[in-house]
Amino acid sequence: MLSTLTRTAKLGVAALLLLLTFRVSVKAADAPATSNNDGFVQLFNGKDLTGWQLVGGVGPGYVVKDGVIVCPADGGGNLYTDKEYSDFIFRFEFKLSPNGNNGIGLRAPLQGDAAYVGMEAQILDDTSPEYAHLEPGQYHSSIYKVVPAKRGSLKPVGEWNQEEIVALGRHIKITVNGMVTVDANLNDVTDPNILAQHPGFRRDQGFVGFLGHGPSEVQFRNIFIKDLTLIPVPDQQQPQKRGFFARLFGHHHKQPQTFHYVPRVQLDDTPPEGFTALFNGKDLSGWKGLVADPPTRAKMTPEALAAAEKAATVEALKHWKVVDGVITYDGKNNSLCTTKDYGDFEMLVDWKIEPKGDSGIYLRGSPQVQIWDNPLGSGGLYNNQKNPSNPTHKADKPVGEWNRFRILMVGDKVTVHLNNELVVQNVTMENYWERDKPIYPIGQIELQHHGDALYFKNIYIRELPRQAQP
C-alpha cells in the first residue's frame, strides 16, 4: 500500500512539474507581444514592408534591416499603411540619430503634405542645436504647428524610445517613454490661421504612417495598432473537456475568453463631441420656411418678418417632411432654413440627390456650397465671381448614395471637405446679394430648393468663437 501511494505521489509531482514547465515555456517562447484578445495588430512583420505603401519616395525610400524599418539619411518619403483608420491606438518604438527628423502621419490622405492636409505628430531630435529655435509646435510629438507638446520625454540620441498615440474622435493623446506629452481636444483649436493653414487636422479618417525626410537616419520597430472602431465580441464558449491533468488534480481549468471584432455602428442623429444636432431625426423643430432674401428681410419690421415666416413655414412643412429619419423634399416649395442665425462654425451634413439633382447649402443666408449631379463635382462656392467657384476635383459618390460635407466658415473664408476629401480650402465667399459688400457676419443656414427631390440627415454644427480683428 505504501509503495502504491509513493508511486502516485511521485507521478503527481512529475505531472505538476511537467505542467509548470509547459506553462512557463508557452509564456516565455510562444506568447505574442500583443494578443488577439487585446485587439492590437502587428503592422510590421520584421522582414519586409508587406502591408505598407510608399508615396513620394526619395532615394531608397525605407528599407528593412536587422528586423527594423529604417528611413536612411538619403531616403524618405511617406510610408503609409495599406488600410485607413479612424479611431485607433498606435504603438511603436523609434531611434533617432543626431538631427533625426521624421513624423507620424495621422488620418492623412495619400497625396499632399500630411502636416497640412492631414495631421502629423512630429518625430525630432529635440536636443540638436540645429533645432534650437523652432516654434513650440515643431518639437517632438507636437501635432505639427497645431498643438505644442510637452518637452523632455526623449531618451538620449541612439537609444530606443517608446511612443503611443491615441486618436479617439477629436481627442489626441500622445505618450512618449511613459510621459504624456500631448492631451488635446482638437475642437479647442480655434485660431483662424491654424484653421486656414491646416484643414486636414479635422479629418476623421485616413492613413497612418511615417513621414520621412533626410538628412539623418531614423529607425522604427515593434509597430502595432488597435482599431478602436472595431468592437470586441466574446466568442461562444466551447464545452470544456476534463483531460488528464484535470482528472489528476481534481479540478477543471477554464480556458481564457477569446473574442472576435465587428465594426462599430455609426448611429444617425448622434452628434460628435462638441457638435449640436440641427435635425433631431424626428421632426423639423428648429427649421422654418424661407422669406425673401437678406436685404429684403433686413428692411422688414420684426412683426412683419415674424408673420411672413409663420406663413412660409406652414407651406414649407407641406413639402419638407421627415421620412424614416431623413429630411425629404418633394421639390415643390422653397428652401428650408434654420430658425437660428450663425456666425463662424463647423458644419457636418449628409445629403443625397437623384439623377440631375441640384441643390446647395446656404451659409449665413447666402448661396452657396454647391450640390449637384455634374462632372465638376459638388462642394464649390458656385456663386463666386472673383474667387474660385469650383471644387478642386470631384469627390461625389454615385448619384443615389449618401455624401457628407464638412464645412468650415471663419470670417469670409470657407473650407469644404466632401466625403473626407478636401475640395475647397480657405476660399473667400462673396456676397451674392450685394456684390459691393463682404459676406454677412451672421445669418441662417438653408437647404436650397431647386425644384428637385432632396434628402438630408445627420446635420450637426459647432459654433466657433469669433476672433477679434487686428
VEXDREN-2710 file (C-alpha; in Angstrom, 1 decimal):
% VEXDREN-2710
k/r/px/py/pz
1/MET/0.0/0.0/0.0
2/LEU/2.8/2.4/0.9
3/SER/4.6/1.8/-2.4
4/THR/1.4/2.5/-4.3
5/LEU/0.9/5.8/-2.6
6/THR/4.5/6.7/-3.1
7/ARG/4.3/5.9/-6.8
8/THR/1.1/8.0/-7.1
9/ALA/2.7/10.9/-5.3
10/LYS/5.8/10.7/-7.5
11/LEU/3.5/10.7/-10.5
12/GLY/1.6/13.7/-9.2
13/VAL/4.8/15.7/-8.6
14/ALA/6.1/14.7/-12.0
15/ALA/2.9/15.8/-13.7
16/LEU/2.9/19.1/-11.8
17/LEU/6.4/19.8/-12.9
18/LEU/5.5/18.9/-16.4
19/LEU/2.5/21.2/-16.3
20/LEU/4.5/24.1/-14.8
21/THR/7.3/23.6/-17.4
22/PHE/4.7/23.6/-20.2
23/ARG/3.2/26.9/-18.9
24/VAL/6.5/28.6/-18.5
25/SER/7.7/27.6/-21.9
26/VAL/4.5/28.9/-23.5
27/LYS/4.8/32.2/-21.7
28/ALA/8.5/32.6/-22.5
29/ALA/8.6/31.4/-26.1
30/ASP/5.2/31.4/-27.6
31/ALA/3.2/34.4/-26.2
32/PRO/2.9/37.1/-28.8
33/ALA/3.8/40.7/-27.9
34/THR/0.1/41.5/-28.2
35/SER/-2.7/39.0/-28.3
36/ASN/-5.8/38.8/-30.3
37/ASN/-7.8/39.4/-27.2
38/ASP/-6.4/42.9/-26.7
39/GLY/-7.2/43.9/-30.3
40/PHE/-3.7/45.0/-31.4
41/VAL/-2.5/44.0/-34.8
42/GLN/1.2/43.9/-35.7
43/LEU/1.8/46.2/-38.7
44/PHE/5.5/45.2/-39.3
45/ASN/6.5/41.6/-39.8
46/GLY/10.2/42.3/-39.2
47/LYS/11.1/41.1/-42.7
48/ASP/9.7/43.3/-45.4
49/LEU/7.2/46.2/-46.0
50/THR/4.2/44.0/-46.7
51/GLY/1.1/46.0/-45.6
52/TRP/2.8/49.3/-46.4
53/GLN/2.8/51.7/-49.3
54/LEU/5.4/54.3/-50.2
55/VAL/4.3/57.6/-51.6
56/GLY/6.7/60.2/-52.9
57/GLY/9.7/58.1/-52.2
58/VAL/13.2/59.6/-52.1
59/GLY/16.3/57.6/-52.9
60/PRO/15.9/54.1/-51.3
61/GLY/12.8/55.3/-49.5
62/TYR/12.5/53.0/-46.5
63/VAL/14.4/49.7/-46.0
64/VAL/14.3/46.8/-43.6
65/LYS/17.5/46.0/-41.9
66/ASP/18.0/43.6/-38.9
67/GLY/14.3/43.5/-38.2
68/VAL/13.9/47.3/-38.2
69/ILE/12.3/49.7/-40.6
70/VAL/15.0/52.3/-41.5
71/CYS/14.5/55.7/-43.1
72/PRO/18.0/56.3/-44.3
73/ALA/19.7/59.6/-44.4
74/ASP/19.5/59.6/-48.2
75/GLY/15.9/58.2/-48.3
76/GLY/12.5/59.1/-47.2
77/GLY/9.0/59.8/-48.5
78/ASN/5.7/58.8/-46.8
79/LEU/5.4/55.2/-45.8
80/TYR/1.7/54.6/-45.1
81/THR/-0.4/51.7/-44.0
82/ASP/-2.4/50.0/-46.7
83/LYS/-5.5/50.5/-44.6
84/GLU/-7.2/53.7/-43.5
85/TYR/-8.0/54.2/-39.8
86/SER/-10.4/56.5/-37.9
87/ASP/-10.1/55.9/-34.1
88/PHE/-7.1/53.9/-33.0
89/ILE/-4.2/53.3/-30.7
90/PHE/-0.8/53.3/-32.5
91/ARG/2.2/52.0/-30.7
92/PHE/5.8/51.9/-31.9
93/GLU/9.4/52.3/-30.9
94/PHE/11.8/54.7/-32.7
95/LYS/15.5/55.5/-32.5
96/LEU/17.0/58.8/-33.6
97/SER/20.4/59.6/-34.9
98/PRO/21.8/63.2/-34.4
99/ASN/19.5/65.7/-36.1
100/GLY/16.9/63.0/-36.7
101/ASN/13.7/64.3/-38.2
102/ASN/10.6/62.3/-39.2
103/GLY/6.9/62.3/-38.4
104/ILE/3.8/60.2/-37.9
105/GLY/1.0/60.8/-40.3
106/LEU/-2.4/60.5/-38.6
107/ARG/-5.6/60.2/-40.6
108/ALA/-3.7/61.5/-43.6
109/PRO/-4.6/61.3/-47.3
110/LEU/-2.1/59.7/-49.6
111/GLN/-1.4/62.9/-51.5
112/GLY/-0.2/66.2/-50.2
113/ASP/1.8/67.3/-47.2
114/ALA/0.3/65.4/-44.3
115/ALA/1.2/68.1/-41.8
116/TYR/-1.4/70.3/-43.5
117/VAL/-3.9/68.2/-45.5
118/GLY/-3.8/65.6/-42.7
119/MET/-2.2/65.6/-39.3
120/GLU/1.4/65.0/-38.3
121/ALA/2.9/64.1/-34.9
122/GLN/6.5/65.3/-35.0
123/ILE/9.5/62.9/-34.6
124/LEU/12.5/65.0/-33.9
125/ASP/15.9/65.2/-32.1
126/ASP/14.9/68.0/-29.8
127/THR/18.5/68.2/-28.4
128/SER/20.0/69.1/-31.8
129/PRO/21.5/72.7/-31.9
130/GLU/20.1/72.8/-35.5
131/TYR/16.6/72.8/-34.0
132/ALA/17.2/75.2/-31.1
133/HIS/14.9/78.0/-32.4
134/LEU/11.8/76.2/-33.7
135/GLU/8.3/77.1/-32.9
136/PRO/6.7/75.3/-29.9
137/GLY/4.5/73.2/-32.2
138/GLN/7.5/71.8/-34.1
139/TYR/9.2/69.8/-31.3
140/HIS/8.9/66.1/-30.8
141/SER/5.4/64.6/-30.6
142/SER/3.7/68.0/-31.2
143/ILE/0.8/67.9/-33.6
144/TYR/2.8/69.9/-36.1
145/LYS/2.1/73.6/-35.7
146/VAL/-1.3/72.8/-34.3
147/VAL/-0.8/71.6/-30.7
148/PRO/2.6/72.0/-29.0
149/ALA/3.9/69.1/-27.0
150/LYS/5.4/69.0/-23.5
151/ARG/9.2/68.5/-23.9
152/GLY/11.7/66.4/-22.1
153/SER/10.3/62.9/-22.9
154/LEU/13.1/61.7/-25.2
155/LYS/15.9/59.3/-24.3
156/PRO/19.5/60.2/-25.4
157/VAL/20.1/60.0/-29.2
158/GLY/20.9/56.5/-30.2
159/GLU/18.6/54.8/-27.7
160/TRP/15.2/53.3/-28.4
161/ASN/12.1/55.3/-27.4
162/GLN/8.5/54.0/-26.9
163/GLU/5.5/56.0/-28.1
164/GLU/1.8/55.6/-28.1
165/ILE/-0.7/57.8/-30.0
166/VAL/-4.4/57.5/-29.1
167/ALA/-6.8/59.1/-31.6
168/LEU/-10.4/59.0/-30.4
169/GLY/-12.6/61.4/-32.3
170/ARG/-11.2/64.9/-31.8
171/HIS/-9.2/63.7/-28.7
172/ILE/-5.5/63.1/-29.3
173/LYS/-3.3/61.8/-26.6
174/ILE/0.5/61.1/-27.1
175/THR/2.7/59.3/-24.5
176/VAL/6.5/59.1/-25.0
177/ASN/8.5/56.9/-22.7
178/GLY/5.7/56.9/-20.2
179/MET/5.3/60.7/-20.2
180/VAL/2.1/62.3/-21.6
181/THR/3.3/65.0/-24.0
182/VAL/0.0/65.8/-25.7
183/ASP/-3.5/65.5/-24.4
184/ALA/-5.6/67.7/-26.6
185/ASN/-9.2/68.2/-27.8
186/LEU/-8.8/69.4/-31.4
187/ASN/-12.1/71.3/-31.0
188/ASP/-10.2/73.7/-28.8
189/VAL/-8.1/74.8/-31.7
190/THR/-9.9/77.9/-33.0
191/ASP/-7.0/80.1/-34.2
192/PRO/-8.1/81.3/-37.7
193/ASN/-4.6/81.0/-39.1
194/ILE/-4.3/77.4/-37.9
195/LEU/-7.7/76.5/-39.2
196/ALA/-6.8/78.1/-42.6
197/GLN/-3.4/76.5/-43.0
198/HIS/-4.2/73.1/-41.6
199/PRO/-7.5/72.0/-43.0
200/GLY/-6.7/68.3/-42.5
201/PHE/-6.4/68.0/-38.8
202/ARG/-10.1/67.7/-38.5
203/ARG/-10.3/64.7/-40.9
204/ASP/-11.9/61.7/-39.2
205/GLN/-10.3/59.0/-41.3
206/GLY/-7.1/58.4/-43.2
207/PHE/-3.8/56.6/-43.4
208/VAL/-1.2/56.2/-40.6
209/GLY/2.5/56.1/-41.4
210/PHE/6.0/57.6/-41.3
211/LEU/6.8/60.9/-42.9
212/GLY/10.5/60.7/-43.7
213/HIS/12.9/63.3/-44.9
214/GLY/16.7/63.4/-44.5
215/PRO/19.4/64.2/-44.0
216/SER/19.7/61.8/-40.9
217/GLU/18.5/58.3/-40.2
218/VAL/15.5/57.3/-38.1
219/GLN/14.6/53.7/-37.2
220/PHE/11.3/52.1/-36.2
221/ARG/10.3/48.7/-34.8
222/ASN/7.6/46.9/-32.7
223/ILE/4.8/48.7/-34.6
224/PHE/1.2/47.8/-33.6
225/ILE/-2.2/49.3/-34.0
226/LYS/-5.6/48.8/-32.4
227/ASP/-8.6/49.8/-34.4
228/LEU/-11.0/51.4/-31.9
229/THR/-13.8/51.3/-34.5
230/LEU/-13.9/47.5/-34.0
231/ILE/-15.8/46.2/-31.0
232/PRO/-14.8/43.0/-29.3
233/VAL/-17.5/40.4/-29.1
234/PRO/-16.9/37.3/-26.9
235/ASP/-16.6/34.1/-28.9
236/GLN/-19.1/31.4/-27.9
237/GLN/-17.6/29.2/-25.2
238/GLN/-17.0/25.6/-26.2
239/PRO/-17.8/22.8/-23.7
240/GLN/-14.6/22.1/-21.7
241/LYS/-13.3/18.6/-21.6
242/ARG/-11.8/17.2/-18.4
243/GLY/-8.4/16.0/-19.5
244/PHE/-5.6/14.1/-17.8
245/PHE/-4.4/17.0/-15.6
246/ALA/-7.9/17.9/-14.6
247/ARG/-8.7/14.3/-13.6
248/LEU/-5.3/14.0/-11.9
249/PHE/-5.7/17.2/-9.8
250/GLY/-9.4/17.1/-9.4
251/HIS/-10.2/20.5/-10.9
252/HIS/-11.3/21.9/-14.2
253/HIS/-9.1/24.5/-15.9
254/LYS/-11.1/27.2/-17.6
255/GLN/-9.9/28.3/-21.0
256/PRO/-9.3/32.1/-21.4
257/GLN/-12.1/34.1/-23.1
258/THR/-11.5/34.9/-26.7
259/PHE/-13.1/37.5/-28.9
260/HIS/-13.8/38.4/-32.5
261/TYR/-14.2/42.0/-33.7
262/VAL/-17.0/43.7/-35.5
263/PRO/-17.3/47.2/-36.9
264/ARG/-18.8/49.8/-34.6
265/VAL/-22.2/51.0/-35.9
266/GLN/-22.4/54.7/-36.6
267/LEU/-25.7/55.9/-35.2
268/ASP/-27.7/58.5/-37.0
269/ASP/-28.8/61.7/-35.1
270/THR/-25.9/61.4/-32.7
271/PRO/-23.7/64.5/-32.9
272/PRO/-19.9/64.1/-32.4
273/GLU/-18.4/65.6/-29.3
274/GLY/-18.6/69.4/-29.4
275/PHE/-21.4/69.5/-32.1
276/THR/-25.1/70.1/-31.7
277/ALA/-27.8/68.5/-33.9
278/LEU/-29.7/70.8/-36.1
279/PHE/-32.1/68.0/-37.0
280/ASN/-33.4/65.6/-34.4
281/GLY/-34.3/62.8/-36.8
282/LYS/-38.0/63.0/-35.8
283/ASP/-39.5/66.4/-36.9
284/LEU/-38.5/69.8/-38.2
285/SER/-38.2/71.6/-34.9
286/GLY/-35.7/74.4/-35.4
287/TRP/-36.5/74.9/-39.1
288/LYS/-38.6/77.4/-40.9
289/GLY/-39.8/78.4/-44.3
290/LEU/-37.9/81.0/-46.5
291/VAL/-38.9/84.6/-46.6
292/ALA/-37.3/86.7/-49.4
293/ASP/-33.5/87.5/-49.3
294/PRO/-31.3/89.0/-46.6
295/PRO/-31.5/92.7/-47.9
296/THR/-35.3/92.4/-48.1
297/ARG/-35.7/90.8/-44.7
298/ALA/-33.4/93.5/-43.2
299/LYS/-35.9/96.2/-44.2
300/MET/-38.9/94.4/-42.7
301/THR/-40.2/95.2/-39.2
302/PRO/-39.8/92.4/-36.7
303/GLU/-43.6/91.9/-36.6
304/ALA/-43.9/91.7/-40.4
305/LEU/-41.0/89.3/-40.7
306/ALA/-42.4/87.0/-38.0
307/ALA/-45.8/86.9/-39.7
308/ALA/-44.2/86.2/-43.1
309/GLU/-42.0/83.4/-41.6
310/LYS/-45.0/81.8/-39.9
311/ALA/-46.9/81.6/-43.2
312/ALA/-43.8/80.4/-45.1
313/THR/-43.3/77.7/-42.6
314/VAL/-46.8/76.4/-42.8
315/GLU/-46.3/76.0/-46.6
316/ALA/-42.8/74.6/-46.3
317/LEU/-43.9/71.8/-44.0
318/LYS/-46.3/70.5/-46.6
319/HIS/-43.3/69.6/-48.8
320/TRP/-40.4/69.2/-46.4
321/LYS/-41.1/66.1/-44.3
322/VAL/-39.3/63.6/-42.1
323/VAL/-39.5/60.1/-43.6
324/ASP/-37.7/57.3/-41.8
325/GLY/-35.3/59.7/-40.0
326/VAL/-34.5/61.7/-43.2
327/ILE/-35.5/65.2/-44.2
328/THR/-37.2/64.5/-47.5
329/TYR/-38.2/67.2/-50.0
330/ASP/-40.6/66.8/-52.9
331/GLY/-39.2/69.8/-54.9
332/LYS/-42.4/71.8/-54.9
333/ASN/-41.9/74.7/-52.4
334/ASN/-38.8/76.7/-51.4
335/SER/-35.6/76.4/-49.3
336/LEU/-35.7/75.2/-45.7
337/CYS/-33.9/77.5/-43.1
338/THR/-32.7/77.3/-39.6
339/THR/-34.6/79.4/-37.1
340/LYS/-31.2/80.5/-35.6
341/ASP/-28.5/82.6/-37.2
342/TYR/-24.9/81.5/-37.2
343/GLY/-21.5/83.3/-37.5
344/ASP/-18.4/81.2/-37.5
345/PHE/-18.9/77.5/-37.4
346/GLU/-18.1/74.0/-38.5
347/MET/-20.9/72.0/-40.0
348/LEU/-21.5/68.4/-40.9
349/VAL/-24.3/67.4/-43.2
350/ASP/-25.2/64.2/-45.1
351/TRP/-27.0/64.6/-48.4
352/LYS/-28.3/62.6/-51.3
353/ILE/-29.8/63.6/-54.6
354/GLU/-31.4/61.9/-57.6
355/PRO/-30.2/61.9/-61.2
356/LYS/-29.7/65.5/-62.5
357/GLY/-30.4/66.8/-58.9
358/ASP/-29.4/70.3/-57.9
359/SER/-29.2/71.9/-54.5
360/GLY/-26.8/73.5/-52.1
361/ILE/-26.1/74.7/-48.6
362/TYR/-26.6/78.5/-48.0
363/LEU/-24.2/79.9/-45.4
364/ARG/-25.3/82.9/-43.4
365/GLY/-28.3/83.1/-45.8
366/SER/-26.1/83.4/-48.9
367/PRO/-25.6/81.0/-51.8
368/GLN/-23.9/78.5/-51.7
369/VAL/-21.9/75.3/-51.2
370/GLN/-23.0/73.5/-54.4
371/ILE/-24.7/70.2/-54.5
372/TRP/-25.4/68.7/-58.0
373/ASP/-25.1/65.9/-60.4
374/ASN/-22.4/67.4/-62.6
375/PRO/-19.0/66.4/-63.9
376/LEU/-17.4/69.3/-61.9
377/GLY/-18.4/67.8/-58.7
378/SER/-20.1/69.3/-55.6
379/GLY/-18.7/71.5/-52.8
380/GLY/-17.7/74.5/-54.8
381/LEU/-18.8/78.1/-54.0
382/TYR/-21.0/78.3/-57.1
383/ASN/-21.8/82.0/-57.0
384/ASN/-18.3/83.4/-56.6
385/GLN/-17.2/85.6/-59.5
386/LYS/-13.8/86.9/-58.4
387/ASN/-12.7/84.0/-56.2
388/PRO/-12.6/80.3/-57.1
389/SER/-16.1/78.9/-57.6
390/ASN/-15.4/75.2/-58.5
391/PRO/-14.1/72.4/-56.3
392/THR/-10.6/71.2/-56.9
393/HIS/-11.9/67.8/-58.0
394/LYS/-15.0/65.7/-58.0
395/ALA/-15.4/63.7/-54.7
396/ASP/-19.1/62.9/-55.0
397/LYS/-20.3/59.4/-54.6
398/PRO/-22.6/57.9/-57.3
399/VAL/-26.0/59.6/-57.5
400/GLY/-28.4/58.0/-55.1
401/GLU/-25.7/57.3/-52.4
402/TRP/-25.2/59.4/-49.3
403/ASN/-22.5/62.1/-49.2
404/ARG/-21.1/64.0/-46.3
405/PHE/-20.0/67.7/-46.3
406/ARG/-17.7/69.1/-43.6
407/ILE/-17.9/72.9/-44.0
408/LEU/-15.8/75.3/-42.1
409/MET/-16.7/79.0/-42.2
410/VAL/-14.5/81.5/-40.4
411/GLY/-14.9/85.2/-41.3
412/ASP/-15.5/85.3/-45.0
413/LYS/-13.4/82.1/-45.7
414/VAL/-14.9/78.7/-46.4
415/THR/-13.2/75.3/-46.4
416/VAL/-15.1/72.2/-47.6
417/HIS/-14.4/68.5/-47.3
418/LEU/-16.6/66.2/-49.3
419/ASN/-16.5/62.6/-48.3
420/ASN/-13.3/63.3/-46.4
421/GLU/-11.6/64.8/-49.4
422/LEU/-10.6/68.5/-49.4
423/VAL/-12.3/70.2/-52.3
424/VAL/-12.3/73.9/-51.2
425/GLN/-9.6/75.4/-49.0
426/ASN/-10.0/78.8/-47.3
427/VAL/-11.8/80.5/-50.2
428/THR/-13.4/83.8/-49.8
429/MET/-17.2/83.6/-50.1
430/GLU/-18.6/86.5/-52.0
431/ASN/-21.9/88.3/-51.1
432/TYR/-24.2/87.2/-53.9
433/TRP/-27.0/89.6/-52.8
434/GLU/-24.8/92.8/-52.5
435/ARG/-21.7/92.3/-54.5
436/ASP/-20.1/95.5/-53.2
437/LYS/-20.2/94.2/-49.6
438/PRO/-18.5/91.4/-47.8
439/ILE/-20.4/88.3/-46.8
440/TYR/-22.8/89.0/-43.8
441/PRO/-21.3/88.4/-40.4
442/ILE/-24.2/86.2/-39.3
443/GLY/-27.2/84.6/-41.0
444/GLN/-29.3/81.5/-41.3
445/ILE/-28.3/78.2/-42.8
446/GLU/-30.5/77.0/-45.7
447/LEU/-31.1/73.7/-47.5
448/GLN/-31.5/75.0/-51.0
449/HIS/-34.6/74.4/-53.1
450/HIS/-34.0/74.0/-56.9
451/GLY/-37.1/72.1/-57.9
452/ASP/-35.6/68.6/-57.2
453/ALA/-36.2/65.8/-54.8
454/LEU/-33.7/66.1/-51.9
455/TYR/-32.6/64.1/-48.9
456/PHE/-30.7/65.3/-45.8
457/LYS/-29.8/63.8/-42.4
458/ASN/-27.2/64.0/-39.7
459/ILE/-26.9/67.8/-39.7
460/TYR/-24.6/69.0/-37.0
461/ILE/-23.0/72.3/-36.1
462/ARG/-20.2/73.5/-33.9
463/GLU/-20.1/77.2/-33.3
464/LEU/-16.7/78.8/-33.2
465/PRO/-15.7/81.9/-31.1
466/ARG/-15.4/85.0/-33.3
467/GLN/-11.8/86.2/-33.3
468/ALA/-11.1/89.8/-32.6
469/GLN/-10.0/91.6/-35.7
470/PRO/-6.4/93.1/-35.6
END
